[in-house]
Amino acid sequence: MFRALVLIFVGLFLSGCATTSIENGFNFLDSDQGIVVFSVTNDIGGGLHNNKAIFYMNHKENKNYRQLESTQEVFPGGWYKPSEFGKVQGRLFAITLPAGTHKLSTWKIFSSAGVFISPRVDPNPLSFEVAQGEIKYIGGFHMNLRAGKNFLGMTIVADGYPEILDRSERDIPMFEKRYPQFEGVIKSEILKIGPWPNGATAN
């Protein structure tokens, strides 16, 4: 019971900070804004369920901070909306950012056991540019999860690492279906593809 209450409390805290996508009928009203499109996903195979990948943009900055989660809770404590993708947990994002330089800063894993896993040292940030009125796809942010066993022999997340993938063939059609007003205008400038290296540790 206590563990369940802790998970609900943590879920409330995380969901209160999480970034959401623009509304379906969105149109540019502020000429200083651009739209950035990407997906956030994590593994679900091998008994790894109800975990959450979290990526951060502009972390530790006073403005334009974004917290991007692979799950969207409908009720704190592990009640999530279904995944938007078949073989991984995750969802598509389309968010606005002011024109200028932004960066993907760091990441965390929130495991179903209530444990955070994060890099010992923040990885080198991945920078990208946003232009006024521009819509840009910057990649799939995927969290690879490594399974382990707890003292009861139950499968849990023991470690993990993030990876930048090209999921444009999946993500861009989904974006254009969801936002038909922007069909055919999105450009692809994917962040550096491959693992985003750094050691991880349970905190």
BATOR-819977 format. One record per residue: residue number from 0; x, y, z of N, C-alpha, C in turn; residue in one letter. Coordinates in Angstrom, 2 decimals, always signed. Example, Ala and Ser with C-alpha at 12.3 -4.5 7.8 and 13.67 -1.06 7.14 Angstrom:
<recs>
   nr     n.xx     n.yy     n.zz    ca.xx    ca.yy    ca.zz     c.xx     c.yy     c.zz  rest
    0   +13.19    -5.69    +7.80   +12.30    -4.50    +7.80   +13.20    -3.30    +7.80     a
    1   +12.85    -2.25    +7.08   +13.67    -1.06    +7.14   +12.90    +0.03    +7.87     s
</recs>
This chain:
<recs>
   nr     n.xx     n.yy     n.zz    ca.xx    ca.yy    ca.zz     c.xx     c.yy     c.zz  rest
    0    +0.83    -1.20    +0.00    +0.00    +0.00    +0.00    +0.87    +1.26    +0.00     m
    1    +1.91    +1.25    +0.85    +2.80    +2.42    +0.91    +3.48    +2.63    -0.43     f
    2    +3.97    +1.53    -1.05    +4.64    +1.65    -2.35    +3.69    +2.22    -3.39     r
    3    +2.44    +1.77    -3.37    +1.46    +2.28    -4.33    +1.24    +3.77    -4.15     a
    4    +1.18    +4.23    -2.88    +1.00    +5.66    -2.63    +2.20    +6.46    -3.10     l
    5    +3.40    +5.89    -2.90    +4.61    +6.58    -3.37    +4.59    +6.71    -4.88     v
    6    +4.22    +5.64    -5.58    +4.17    +5.69    -7.04    +3.14    +6.69    -7.53     l
    7    +2.00    +6.78    -6.84    +0.99    +7.77    -7.22    +1.52    +9.17    -7.03     i
    8    +2.20    +9.41    -5.90    +2.76   +10.75    -5.64    +3.80   +11.12    -6.69     f
    9    +4.70   +10.18    -6.99    +5.72   +10.45    -8.00    +5.07   +10.67    -9.36     v
   10    +4.04    +9.87    -9.66    +3.34   +10.03   -10.92    +2.69   +11.39   -11.05     g
   11    +2.09   +11.87    -9.97    +1.50   +13.21    -9.98    +2.55   +14.27   -10.24     l
   12    +3.71   +14.13    -9.60    +4.79   +15.10    -9.78    +5.28   +15.11   -11.22     f
   13    +5.52   +13.91   -11.77    +6.03   +13.82   -13.14    +5.02   +14.32   -14.15     l
   14    +3.76   +13.90   -14.00    +2.76   +14.30   -14.98    +2.51   +15.79   -14.95     s
   15    +2.72   +16.41   -13.79    +2.54   +17.86   -13.69    +3.61   +18.63   -14.41     g
   16    +4.76   +18.02   -14.64    +5.88   +18.69   -15.31    +5.96   +18.36   -16.79     c
   17    +5.24   +17.34   -17.23    +5.43   +16.80   -18.57    +4.89   +17.75   -19.64     a
   18    +5.57   +17.75   -20.79    +5.19   +18.55   -21.94    +4.18   +17.79   -22.79     t
   19    +3.22   +18.49   -23.35    +2.24   +17.89   -24.24    +2.36   +18.51   -25.63     t
   20    +1.77   +17.84   -26.61    +1.84   +18.31   -27.99    +0.85   +19.45   -28.23     s
   21    +1.04   +20.13   -29.35    +0.11   +21.18   -29.76    -1.26   +20.58   -30.07     i
   22    -2.28   +21.41   -30.03    -3.64   +20.97   -30.36    -3.72   +20.63   -31.85     e
   23    -4.67   +19.75   -32.20    -4.77   +19.30   -33.58    -5.00   +20.43   -34.58     n
   24    -5.77   +21.43   -34.20    -6.07   +22.53   -35.12    -5.11   +23.69   -35.03     g
   25    -3.93   +23.46   -34.47    -2.97   +24.54   -34.23    -2.58   +25.25   -35.53     f
   26    -2.48   +26.58   -35.45    -1.90   +27.38   -36.52    -0.98   +28.42   -35.89     n
   27    +0.03   +28.83   -36.64    +0.99   +29.78   -36.10    +0.33   +31.13   -35.84     f
   28    +0.38   +31.57   -34.59    -0.09   +32.90   -34.23    +1.08   +33.78   -33.83     l
   29    +2.08   +33.18   -33.24    +3.28   +33.90   -32.82    +4.36   +33.64   -33.87     d
   30    +4.76   +34.68   -34.57    +5.69   +34.52   -35.69    +7.07   +34.07   -35.23     s
   31    +7.33   +34.12   -33.93    +8.64   +33.72   -33.42    +8.75   +32.22   -33.21     d
   32    +7.65   +31.48   -33.38    +7.64   +30.07   -33.03    +7.92   +29.18   -34.23     q
   33    +8.50   +28.02   -33.96    +8.59   +26.92   -34.91    +8.06   +25.67   -34.25     g
   34    +7.82   +24.63   -35.03    +7.33   +23.35   -34.50    +8.41   +22.30   -34.67     i
   35    +8.65   +21.55   -33.61    +9.61   +20.45   -33.63    +8.84   +19.15   -33.43     v
   36    +9.09   +18.18   -34.30    +8.38   +16.90   -34.29    +9.38   +15.79   -33.99     v
   37    +8.98   +14.85   -33.12    +9.85   +13.73   -32.75    +9.00   +12.71   -32.01     f
   38    +9.54   +11.53   -31.80    +8.87   +10.52   -30.99    +9.74   +10.18   -29.79     s
   39    +9.09    +9.73   -28.72    +9.77    +9.27   -27.51    +9.26    +7.87   -27.21     v
   40   +10.17    +6.90   -27.15    +9.78    +5.50   -26.99   +10.72    +4.77   -26.03     t
   41   +10.26    +3.61   -25.57   +11.12    +2.71   -24.79   +10.72    +1.26   -25.04     n
   42   +11.65    +0.34   -24.77   +11.40    -1.09   -24.94   +10.27    -1.56   -24.03     d
   43    +9.56    -2.61   -24.50    +8.54    -3.22   -23.65    +8.65    -4.74   -23.63     i
   44    +9.58    -5.33   -24.36    +9.69    -6.78   -24.42   +10.39    -7.37   -23.22     g
   45   +10.39    -8.68   -23.14   +11.12    -9.40   -22.10   +10.64    -9.15   -20.70     g
   46    +9.35    -8.91   -20.54    +8.78    -8.67   -19.22    +8.94    -7.25   -18.72     g
   47    +9.45    -6.36   -19.57    +9.64    -4.96   -19.16    +8.41    -4.15   -19.53     l
   48    +7.56    -3.93   -18.56    +6.33    -3.19   -18.79    +6.18    -2.08   -17.74     h
   49    +5.35    -1.09   -18.09    +5.03    +0.02   -17.18    +6.26    +0.81   -16.75     n
   50    +7.21    +0.94   -17.66    +8.36    +1.81   -17.43    +8.21    +3.06   -18.29     n
   51    +9.01    +4.05   -18.01    +8.85    +5.33   -18.69   +10.21    +5.92   -19.04     k
   52   +10.38    +6.27   -20.31   +11.55    +7.03   -20.74   +11.24    +8.52   -20.65     a
   53   +12.19    +9.29   -20.15   +12.02   +10.73   -20.03   +13.24   +11.41   -20.66     i
   54   +12.98   +12.30   -21.60   +14.04   +13.11   -22.20   +13.78   +14.57   -21.85     f
   55   +14.87   +15.32   -21.74   +14.76   +16.73   -21.35   +15.39   +17.62   -22.41     y
   56   +14.66   +18.67   -22.76   +15.20   +19.73   -23.62   +15.47   +20.96   -22.78     m
   57   +16.59   +21.62   -23.08   +16.94   +22.88   -22.41   +16.91   +22.72   -20.89     n
   58   +17.46   +21.60   -20.43   +17.45   +21.28   -19.00   +18.30   +22.29   -18.22     h
   59   +17.85   +22.63   -17.02   +18.54   +23.56   -16.12   +18.60   +24.98   -16.68     k
   60   +17.70   +25.30   -17.59   +17.60   +26.66   -18.10   +16.30   +27.27   -17.60     e
   61   +16.27   +28.58   -17.54   +15.12   +29.27   -16.96   +13.91   +29.29   -17.87     n
   62   +14.12   +29.08   -19.16   +12.99   +29.11   -20.09   +13.17   +28.04   -21.16     k
   63   +12.07   +27.73   -21.81   +12.03   +26.75   -22.90   +12.41   +25.34   -22.45     n
   64   +12.29   +25.07   -21.15   +12.51   +23.72   -20.62   +11.34   +22.82   -21.04     y
   65   +11.66   +21.61   -21.47   +10.63   +20.65   -21.86   +10.97   +19.28   -21.27     r
   66    +9.97   +18.63   -20.68   +10.10   +17.28   -20.15    +9.24   +16.36   -21.01     q
   67    +9.84   +15.38   -21.64    +9.20   +14.59   -22.69    +9.17   +13.13   -22.29     l
   68    +7.97   +12.58   -22.10    +7.81   +11.25   -21.55    +7.20   +10.30   -22.57     e
   69    +7.64    +9.04   -22.51    +7.15    +8.04   -23.46    +5.74    +7.58   -23.15     s
   70    +5.25    +7.86   -21.96    +3.89    +7.48   -21.58    +3.11    +8.73   -21.19     t
   71    +1.81    +8.63   -21.34    +0.92    +9.70   -20.90    -0.08    +9.10   -19.93     q
   72    +0.00    +9.50   -18.69    -0.85    +8.91   -17.66    -2.26    +9.48   -17.72     e
   73    -3.24    +8.59   -17.57    -4.62    +9.03   -17.42    -5.00    +9.09   -15.94     v
   74    -4.22    +8.36   -15.12    -4.36    +8.44   -13.66    -3.03    +8.05   -13.07     f
   75    -2.51    +8.81   -12.10    -1.19    +8.52   -11.54    -1.11    +7.12   -10.92     p
   76    +0.08    +6.54   -11.03    +0.31    +5.23   -10.44    +0.37    +4.11   -11.46     g
   77    +0.50    +4.47   -12.76    +0.68    +3.43   -13.77    -0.48    +3.22   -14.71     g
   78    -1.49    +4.11   -14.69    -2.60    +4.02   -15.63    -2.26    +4.89   -16.83     w
   79    -1.79    +4.26   -17.91    -1.29    +4.98   -19.06    -2.23    +4.84   -20.26     y
   80    -2.18    +5.85   -21.12    -2.82    +5.71   -22.42    -2.07    +4.65   -23.21     k
   81    -2.76    +3.94   -24.11    -2.06    +2.93   -24.92    -0.96    +3.56   -25.76     p
   82    +0.06    +2.77   -26.04    +1.14    +3.23   -26.89    +0.62    +3.56   -28.28     s
   83    +1.21    +4.57   -28.91    +0.85    +4.92   -30.28    +1.60    +4.07   -31.30     e
   84    +2.51    +3.23   -30.83    +3.33    +2.40   -31.71    +3.18    +0.93   -31.31     f
   85    +3.42    +0.04   -32.27    +3.12    -1.36   -32.04    +4.08    -2.11   -31.14     g
   86    +5.39    -2.02   -31.40    +6.35    -2.89   -30.73    +7.13    -2.20   -29.63     k
   87    +6.86    -0.94   -29.40    +7.51    -0.18   -28.33    +6.46    +0.67   -27.63     v
   88    +6.77    +1.08   -26.40    +5.92    +2.04   -25.69    +6.33    +3.44   -26.13     q
   89    +5.38    +4.26   -26.48    +5.77    +5.62   -26.84    +4.67    +6.42   -27.50     g
   90    +5.05    +7.63   -27.89    +4.10    +8.53   -28.53    +4.84    +9.58   -29.35     r
   91    +4.08   +10.19   -30.24    +4.60   +11.24   -31.11    +4.40   +12.59   -30.45     l
   92    +5.39   +13.46   -30.60    +5.30   +14.82   -30.09    +5.38   +15.82   -31.24     f
   93    +4.64   +16.89   -31.11    +4.79   +18.08   -31.95    +4.67   +19.27   -31.00     a
   94    +5.77   +19.96   -30.76    +5.79   +21.04   -29.77    +6.32   +22.32   -30.41     i
   95    +5.95   +23.44   -29.82    +6.47   +24.72   -30.29    +7.66   +25.14   -29.45     t
   96    +8.60   +25.79   -30.11    +9.75   +26.39   -29.44   +10.06   +27.71   -30.13     l
   97   +10.57   +28.69   -29.40   +10.97   +29.96   -30.03   +12.11   +29.74   -31.01     p
   98   +12.18   +30.59   -32.01   +13.28   +30.53   -32.97   +14.61   +30.67   -32.24     a
   99   +15.59   +29.89   -32.66   +16.91   +29.94   -32.03   +17.47   +28.56   -31.82     g
  100   +18.53   +28.48   -31.04   +19.21   +27.22   -30.76   +18.63   +26.57   -29.51     t
  101   +18.33   +25.28   -29.61   +17.84   +24.50   -28.48   +18.66   +23.22   -28.40     h
  102   +18.46   +22.47   -27.33   +19.26   +21.26   -27.17   +18.50   +20.18   -26.42     k
  103   +18.75   +18.95   -26.84   +18.34   +17.78   -26.07   +19.41   +17.58   -25.02     l
  104   +19.04   +17.67   -23.74   +20.04   +17.86   -22.68   +20.42   +16.59   -21.94     s
  105   +19.42   +15.82   -21.51   +19.71   +14.64   -20.69   +18.49   +13.74   -20.68     t
  106   +18.49   +12.71   -19.84   +17.43   +11.71   -19.85   +17.34   +11.02   -18.49     w
  107   +16.22   +10.31   -18.32   +16.01    +9.45   -17.16   +15.13    +8.28   -17.57     k
  108   +15.19    +7.24   -16.77   +14.23    +6.13   -16.85   +13.51    +6.07   -15.51     i
  109   +12.18    +6.00   -15.56   +11.40    +5.76   -14.34   +10.86    +4.34   -14.45     f
  110   +11.34    +3.45   -13.59   +10.99    +2.04   -13.69    +9.71    +1.74   -12.92     s
  111    +9.09    +0.62   -13.29    +7.86    +0.20   -12.62    +8.10    -0.14   -11.16     s
  112    +9.37    -0.32   -10.77    +9.71    -0.56    -9.36    +9.83    +0.73    -8.57     a
  113    +9.60    +1.87    -9.23    +9.68    +3.15    -8.54   +11.08    +3.70    -8.43     g
  114   +11.99    +3.24    -9.29   +13.39    +3.65    -9.24   +13.71    +4.51   -10.46     v
  115   +14.43    +5.60   -10.24   +14.93    +6.41   -11.34   +16.32    +5.92   -11.74     f
  116   +16.55    +5.83   -13.03   +17.88    +5.54   -13.58   +18.27    +6.73   -14.44     i
  117   +19.45    +7.28   -14.20   +19.87    +8.48   -14.92   +21.38    +8.43   -15.15     s
  118   +21.90    +9.23   -16.08   +23.34    +9.22   -16.33   +24.12    +9.77   -15.15     p
  119   +25.28    +9.19   -14.90   +26.14    +9.70   -13.83   +26.57   +11.13   -14.12     r
  120   +26.85   +11.39   -15.38   +27.18   +12.73   -15.85   +26.32   +12.99   -17.07     v
  121   +25.72   +14.16   -17.15   +24.88   +14.46   -18.31   +25.67   +14.28   -19.60     d
  122   +25.06   +13.67   -20.61   +25.75   +13.50   -21.89   +25.94   +14.85   -22.58     p
  123   +26.80   +14.87   -23.58   +26.95   +16.09   -24.36   +25.61   +16.42   -25.02     n
  124   +25.14   +17.64   -24.87   +23.83   +17.99   -25.43   +23.84   +17.90   -26.95     p
  125   +22.67   +17.58   -27.50   +22.48   +17.52   -28.95   +21.71   +18.76   -29.36     l
  126   +22.37   +19.65   -30.06   +21.78   +20.95   -30.39   +21.03   +20.90   -31.72     s
  127   +20.02   +21.75   -31.83   +19.27   +21.89   -33.08   +18.72   +23.31   -33.17     f
  128   +18.43   +23.72   -34.39   +17.94   +25.07   -34.64   +16.44   +25.04   -34.94     e
  129   +15.77   +26.07   -34.45   +14.36   +26.28   -34.76   +14.23   +27.61   -35.47     v
  130   +13.50   +27.63   -36.58   +13.28   +28.86   -37.35   +11.81   +29.25   -37.29     a
  131   +11.54   +30.51   -37.46   +10.18   +31.02   -37.42    +9.32   +30.33   -38.48     q
  132    +8.16   +29.82   -38.05    +7.20   +29.23   -38.97    +7.63   +27.92   -39.60     g
  133    +8.74   +27.36   -39.16    +9.26   +26.12   -39.74    +8.82   +24.92   -38.93     e
  134    +8.60   +23.80   -39.61    +8.25   +22.54   -38.97    +9.36   +21.55   -39.28     i
  135    +9.96   +21.00   -38.25   +11.16   +20.17   -38.42   +11.03   +18.87   -37.64     k
  136   +11.34   +17.76   -38.32   +11.41   +16.45   -37.66   +12.85   +16.20   -37.24     y
  137   +13.06   +15.89   -35.96   +14.43   +15.74   -35.46   +14.76   +14.32   -34.99     i
  138   +13.84   +13.35   -35.17   +14.20   +11.97   -34.90   +13.32   +11.25   -33.90     g
  139   +13.67    +9.99   -33.70   +13.03    +9.18   -32.67   +13.98    +9.04   -31.49     g
  140   +13.51    +9.43   -30.31   +14.32    +9.32   -29.09   +13.91    +8.02   -28.40     f
  141   +14.76    +7.02   -28.49   +14.39    +5.70   -27.98   +15.26    +5.31   -26.79     h
  142   +14.63    +4.72   -25.77   +15.34    +4.23   -24.60   +15.42    +2.71   -24.64     m
  143   +16.64    +2.21   -24.76   +16.88    +0.78   -24.69   +16.97    +0.36   -23.23     n
  144   +16.17    -0.61   -22.83   +16.12    -1.05   -21.44   +16.80    -2.41   -21.29     l
  145   +17.56    -2.55   -20.22   +18.23    -3.82   -19.93   +17.59    -4.44   -18.70     r
  146   +17.19    -5.68   -18.84   +16.46    -6.36   -17.77   +17.41    -6.94   -16.73     a
  147   +16.92    -7.03   -15.50   +17.62    -7.69   -14.42   +16.59    -8.32   -13.50     g
  148   +17.04    -8.87   -12.39   +16.15    -9.50   -11.42   +16.31    -8.81   -10.07     k
  149   +15.18    -8.62    -9.37   +15.28    -8.11    -8.00   +15.44    -9.28    -7.04     n
  150   +15.45    -8.99    -5.74   +15.71   -10.06    -4.77   +14.59   -11.09    -4.71     f
  151   +13.44   -10.79    -5.30   +12.34   -11.74    -5.37   +12.35   -12.53    -6.67     l
  152   +13.33   -12.26    -7.51   +13.41   -12.95    -8.79   +12.51   -12.37    -9.87     g
  153   +11.95   -11.20    -9.62   +11.07   -10.56   -10.59   +11.89    -9.74   -11.58     m
  154   +11.43    -9.71   -12.83   +12.12    -8.95   -13.87   +11.91    -7.46   -13.65     t
  155   +13.00    -6.71   -13.64   +12.95    -5.27   -13.48   +13.95    -4.64   -14.46     i
  156   +13.87    -3.33   -14.60   +14.86    -2.61   -15.39   +16.12    -2.44   -14.55     v
  157   +17.24    -2.95   -15.04   +18.51    -2.83   -14.33   +19.34    -1.67   -14.84     a
  158   +19.16    -1.32   -16.09   +19.98    -0.27   -16.70   +19.33    +0.09   -18.04     d
  159   +19.92    +1.03   -18.72   +19.41    +1.42   -20.02   +20.26    +2.50   -20.64     g
  160   +20.02    +2.74   -21.91   +20.74    +3.82   -22.58   +19.88    +4.37   -23.71     y
  161   +20.02    +5.66   -24.02   +19.21    +6.29   -25.05   +19.87    +6.20   -26.42     p
  162   +19.05    +6.29   -27.43   +19.53    +6.21   -28.81   +18.67    +7.11   -29.68     e
  163   +19.31    +7.79   -30.62   +18.60    +8.61   -31.59   +18.43    +7.80   -32.86     i
  164   +17.19    +7.66   -33.32   +16.88    +6.83   -34.48   +16.18    +7.66   -35.55     l
  165   +16.27    +7.19   -36.79   +15.48    +7.77   -37.88   +14.19    +6.99   -37.99     d
  166   +13.12    +7.56   -37.48   +11.80    +6.94   -37.57   +10.87    +7.82   -38.42     r
  167   +11.47    +8.52   -39.38   +10.69    +9.46   -40.20    +9.60    +8.75   -41.01     s
  168    +9.86    +7.52   -41.48    +8.85    +6.82   -42.28    +7.62    +6.48   -41.45     e
  169    +7.78    +6.36   -40.17    +6.65    +6.11   -39.27    +6.07    +7.40   -38.72     r
  170    +6.95    +8.30   -38.28    +6.50    +9.47   -37.52    +5.92   +10.58   -38.38     d
  171    +6.53   +10.86   -39.52    +6.04   +11.98   -40.34    +4.63   +11.72   -40.88     i
  172    +4.32   +10.54   -41.43    +2.93   +10.30   -41.84    +1.94   +10.42   -40.68     p
  173    +2.34    +9.97   -39.49    +1.46   +10.12   -38.33    +1.22   +11.59   -38.01     m
  174    +2.29   +12.39   -38.08    +2.15   +13.83   -37.85    +1.21   +14.46   -38.88     f
  175    +1.40   +14.13   -40.16    +0.59   +14.74   -41.21    -0.87   +14.31   -41.14     e
  176    -1.13   +13.10   -40.67    -2.51   +12.66   -40.48    -3.16   +13.40   -39.32     k
  177    -2.39   +13.63   -38.27    -2.91   +14.32   -37.08    -3.05   +15.82   -37.32     r
  178    -2.16   +16.37   -38.13    -2.17   +17.81   -38.40    -2.20   +18.03   -39.92     y
  179    -3.34   +17.75   -40.56    -3.40   +17.84   -42.03    -3.13   +19.24   -42.57     p
  180    -3.28   +20.26   -41.74    -2.99   +21.63   -42.18    -1.51   +21.83   -42.49     q
  181    -0.67   +20.90   -42.03    +0.78   +21.01   -42.26    +1.31   +19.92   -43.19     f
  182    +0.44   +19.27   -43.91    +0.88   +18.19   -44.79    +1.83   +18.71   -45.87     e
  183    +2.94   +18.02   -46.03    +3.88   +18.33   -47.09    +4.87   +19.44   -46.80     g
  184    +4.82   +20.02   -45.60    +5.71   +21.15   -45.31    +6.79   +20.82   -44.28     v
  185    +6.72   +19.65   -43.68    +7.70   +19.28   -42.65    +9.03   +18.91   -43.31     i
  186   +10.12   +19.36   -42.74   +11.45   +19.00   -43.21   +12.13   +18.12   -42.17     k
  187   +13.05   +17.30   -42.62   +13.72   +16.34   -41.73   +15.16   +16.75   -41.52     s
  188   +15.51   +17.00   -40.26   +16.89   +17.28   -39.86   +17.16   +16.53   -38.56     e
  189   +17.48   +15.26   -38.68   +17.57   +14.37   -37.53   +18.85   +14.65   -36.75     i
  190   +18.74   +14.62   -35.43   +19.91   +14.75   -34.58   +20.89   +13.60   -34.86     l
  191   +22.07   +13.67   -34.30   +23.10   +12.66   -34.56   +22.57   +11.26   -34.25     k
  192   +22.48   +10.43   -35.30   +21.90    +9.09   -35.16   +22.88    +8.16   -34.44     i
  193   +22.33    +7.33   -33.56   +23.13    +6.35   -32.83   +22.96    +6.50   -31.34     g
  194   +23.63    +5.65   -30.56   +23.55    +5.75   -29.10   +24.02    +7.12   -28.61     p
  195   +23.36    +7.59   -27.58   +23.73    +8.87   -26.93   +24.46    +8.47   -25.66     w
  196   +25.77    +8.30   -25.72   +26.48    +7.53   -24.69   +26.65    +8.25   -23.36     p
  197   +26.55    +7.49   -22.32   +26.96    +7.83   -20.96   +26.55    +6.70   -20.06     n
  198   +27.27    +6.48   -18.98   +26.91    +5.44   -18.03   +25.63    +5.79   -17.31     g
  199   +24.91    +4.79   -16.85   +23.68    +5.02   -16.10   +23.80    +4.38   -14.74     a
  200   +23.06    +4.92   -13.80   +23.06    +4.35   -12.45   +21.72    +4.59   -11.81     t
  201   +21.28    +3.68   -10.96   +20.02    +3.86   -10.25   +20.21    +4.88    -9.15     a
  202   +19.29    +5.83    -9.06   +19.38    +6.89    -8.05   +18.31    +6.70    -6.98     n
</recs>
